[in-house]
Amino acid sequence: MPNSDILPPDKTPPLGTLHGVSVGPGDPELMTLKGIRCIQQASVVAFPAGLNGKPGIAEQIASQWCLPHQERLPLDFPYVQDEDVLMNAWAIAADQVGQRLCRPEDVVFLCEGDISFYSTFSHLADTLLRQYPHLTIQAVPGVCSPMAAAAAIHRPLTTQGEKLLILPALYRISELEAALDTAEVVVLMKVKSVYAQAWTILHDRNLLHCAYVVEWATWPHQKIYEDLGDRPHLDLSYFSILVIRQTSTSSPKKEVDAFNDSVADR
C-alpha cells in the first residue's frame, strides 16, 4: 500500500499565504480597507514583539481590527546593528511563521508604517522565500511616517520639481551635508541620536526656520517642534522625524494653496 505522506515529484505541500499589511504610523483610521480585510481573514496575526512584555507598536495600532479567535504571534526582532544577531532573529521568526504556513494557515504580518519602507517584513519575507520558494506573498501598502509628518506640519512633502531625500539614520553627519546639497527636501528618520549635530548644521546653513521635528506622528501624544532656533537640544523619543524644506519661505496656507494649484493645472 503506497505511503499517502509521499507526494508526487511534481507536487509541493500546500502553504498558506503570507500577507504583509501596512498599519500606518499610529492612527488606526489611517489603515486601508484592504489591510483590515486581510487581517480579519487570516488565521494568524504576527507582529514585532514589544519591549519588556508590552504590546508592540504595530500590534497596538491594529489591535481593534483583530478578532478574538485569531492566534497572535509576537516575533522578536532585536534593535541592534549586528548582522549576525539580526540574521539569527530573522531565521527564528521565519521558522515560527513557516510552521503556521505549513499547516496550512494564512498569516498576516503587521508592519508599522508602510510594508516597503525600511520594514522588517522584507527580511522576514526573504528568509521565508529561501525555505519555501513557492510561497505566495501579498503586500498591502500604507501610510509611512514622512507623509504623516508632512500632514502634521501642514506642508506638502514635495511640490513640482522638488527633490526628496530620506535618510534612515545618520551614522555619519556628513550624509546630512551631502543631502542638503542634493535635494530641496530632506527627511531624517529616527533623528533622536543625532539631533544636536543636525541642529548645528542647520544653524550654520541658516535653515532652522524651515526645519520641523514631528514626534509620534498621528498618535494622541504627537508633538511638533518648529522655529528650532532656540532649541539646540531636544529630549526626543525614538519615533521622531526631522523634515527640512529648504524652499519653505511662504506661509503654510500659501504653500498648500500652491500645491493645490499645481495639481489642478495637470
Summary of the structure (lengths in Angstrom):
residues: 266
radius of gyration: 21.7
end to end distance: 70.5
largest distance: 82.5
contacts: 792
relative contact order: 0.14
helix: 39%
strand: 18%
